[in-house]
């Protein structure tokens, strides 16, 4: 499938996987709608994409806000006339041990990692159902498949995203022609670890960070592109992608 002229909304587009994906898809001819809270970074990304011949639209927003998502969809339709799909990428990973009770961080993870995805799906779904085509990609994680110390709440949010994605595929693909994919990366070199505030978990994870050669954001962007460009008859349910030397 060719992405030329197709419009995709990307959340969390100001850095990491979102930024790399925006560049990749724009390079392949897609119209990319860049959304995140850091508007200045989005504008810089838009400028870079357009200098390279791509098309981009910046709409800042908070994925936990249904109203912000309505604004994103409305502006996208006004600018490009259609929506091919959404890449629900925005996420937080403030790991901590349960006993340390970082409950405010738990709440933020649940809001961004789960509600951010459900809000995004709800916002684009009427358009995708009406046109009986499109693609929803949700960024889950290898953490949605296996618990690791300090990741209880984070793993739970990513497991929720994974199961929600499977439910979407089962309900939407056969009846509305909407493809749905879960992307499940292992450790990726992004700003995600910058959200960790728990000193105990930082210390315990330091050896892994030093020894592991992580995935790069571009690796995940390539996996997303692969999923989007398969024939209409083909639904890539999951892409499970790990660093070669990450054991679990």
Beta strands, then each sheet from edge to edge (+ up, - down):
strand 1: 7-11
strand 2: 31-35
strand 3: 55-58
strand 4: 85-88
strand 5: 134-139
strand 6: 178-185
strand 7: 238-241
sheet 1: 3+ 2+ 1+ 4+ 5+ 6+ 7+
end
